[in-house]
Amino acid sequence: MKSTKVSDTYSLKTELVLPNDTNNLGNLMGGKLLHWMDIISAISAQRASRRTVVTVAVDFVEFKAAIPLGAVVILEARVTRTFHTSLEVRIDVAFESLNTGERKESNVAYYTFVAVDQSGRPIPVTPIDPETEEEKQWYEEALYRREMRLVLAGRLKPQDANYIKKILGTS
Ligand SMILES: CC(C)(COP(=O)(O)OP(=O)(O)OC[C@H]1O[C@@H](n2cnc3c(N)ncnc32)[C@H](O)[C@@H]1OP(=O)(O)O)[C@@H](O)C(=O)NCCC(=O)NCCS
């Protein structure tokens, strides 16, 4: 089966934080950021699958720093790994002050999509071919992130989470 390079799934989105996007403290609302992350990660997932995709899980979202009004938000997404019908996308979010040029990391998150046919039924996706050391690490670690989300969703018994057990040294 033909494979797709991680770099072929790369997507970049740049947004300006406007007054309507902020909370009472003048910082970007988390829901707005999640919406931008959903869009950019869906673009990456569709670049990998060339199929319609639906979001099935959002996890590991941690807001490390508040993003102020007037900042530029930079979102980067890549597919880390595909499984049978599902794909994991990593999104790196940073923000930049237009006054100083200083750039800070905001958060890293993982979205999972499923490729579907016109009736909404899951269909297989092509494998991902990691090239760089970083991409290879994301690819390997995707196995235990997948197990964690399937265990939390009640779709996998903890005792069957073999990669997690291997990492914990309990297998
Ligand atoms: C996504 C959806 C098609 C999956 O249907 P399903 O009947 O659960 O299908 P399956 O059991 O065959 O699972 C399909 C894939 O989803 C994965 N999956 C299902 N639930 C998951 C979860 N909570 N976390 C991670 N992956 C999950 C399965 O592991 C499987 O992956 P694989 O084929 O790579 O092994 C269905 O749940 C759906 O339509 N959900 C609504 C999606 C939606 O509306 N999203 C928001 C708008 S885009």
The ligand as an ORCA input file, in Angstrom:
! r2SCAN-3c Opt
* xyz 0 1
  C     -16.160      8.135     14.040
  C     -17.209      7.055     13.787
  C     -17.499      6.959     12.296
  C     -16.610      5.724     14.266
  O     -17.638      4.763     14.144
  P     -17.521      3.354     14.917
  O     -18.773      2.622     14.692
  O     -17.072      3.587     16.316
  O     -16.409      2.661     14.074
  P     -15.284      1.641     14.521
  O     -15.619      0.943     15.792
  O     -15.002      0.825     13.297
  O     -14.031      2.594     14.807
  C     -13.427      3.287     13.762
  C     -12.105      3.803     14.227
  O     -12.335      4.816     15.205
  C     -11.503      4.558     16.320
  N     -12.151      5.119     17.499
  C     -13.428      4.980     17.851
  N     -13.651      5.646     19.002
  C     -12.478      6.214     19.346
  C     -12.053      7.025     20.437
  N     -12.875      7.412     21.415
  N     -10.753      7.441     20.459
  C      -9.899      7.077     19.480
  N     -10.244      6.311     18.424
  C     -11.528      5.881     18.378
  C     -11.408      3.053     16.369
  O     -10.296      2.639     17.144
  C     -11.235      2.747     14.898
  O      -9.888      3.028     14.525
  P      -9.039      2.027     13.567
  O      -9.938      1.585     12.450
  O      -7.904      2.854     13.065
  O      -8.605      0.875     14.417
  C     -18.533      7.344     14.566
  O     -18.265      7.214     15.954
  C     -19.048      8.737     14.295
  O     -19.596      9.015     13.238
  N     -18.882      9.663     15.286
  C     -19.301     11.047     15.130
  C     -18.204     11.871     14.478
  C     -18.551     13.326     14.481
  O     -19.695     13.675     14.229
  N     -17.551     14.178     14.771
  C     -17.765     15.586     14.939
  C     -17.964     16.318     13.678
  S     -16.701     16.100     12.472
*
